[in-house]
Amino acid sequence: KDGLDFFFPRMSKGGIILIDDYKQGSTPGCEKAVHEFMSEKTCEYHGELEYYKGVSHKQYLIVK
């Protein structure tokens, strides 16, 4: 969450943050931090990436 707090306000409109290992067992706090951060923000798009129907690759995309 500290990284998102630092980088998000410095992004240009249309800038992208891609979070890898979102919902990964080895990074248990990542999903919680992302949802906590996004509950306070407005942006163009944000959501879990799915490359194939219903298959998540455990990445999260934020577009400002």
N, C-alpha and C positions, 0 to 999 in steps of 0.2 A: 504494500500500500504506500510505503514511503516513496518508492520509485514513481508510482502513478501520481502522487501528490506533487512531486518535483517536475516531472516531464509534461503532464497534461496542460498546465497553464502556459507553458512555453511553446506549445505546438501551434502551428499555423492552422487556419481553417482548412479542412480537408486532409490534415495530417493523420497518420496511422500509427497505432501502437498494436503490435501483435504479441500476445502473451502465450508462450509455449508452456507445456506441462500444466495447463489449467486442468483441474480435476485429476491430476496424477497422484497416485498413492504416496509417492516420495515427496510431494509438496502439498501437504494437507491444508495449509493455511492460504494457499493461493486463491482458491475458489471463493473463500469467505472474504478475503481482502478485495477481490475484484467486485463482488456484489455489494460490499459495503461502500466502496468508492463510487460505483456507478449509481447507487441510490441517491447520491448527492449531486450528480452531474447531468447536464443535458448535452447531447452530442448528435451528430448526423446519423450514426449507426453504431450499435454495439451488440455483440452476441457471440455465442459459441459457433465455431466453424464446423461445418459438415461438408466433406468433400463428396461423399456418396450418400444416397438416400438413407437418412437415419444413422449414418456412421460418423461419429465424432473422432477427430484426431487430437482431442484434448488441447485445442488452441482456442483463444478468445481474441476477437478483433474489436478494436475501438477506432472509430473514425470521427474526428472532431468536426 
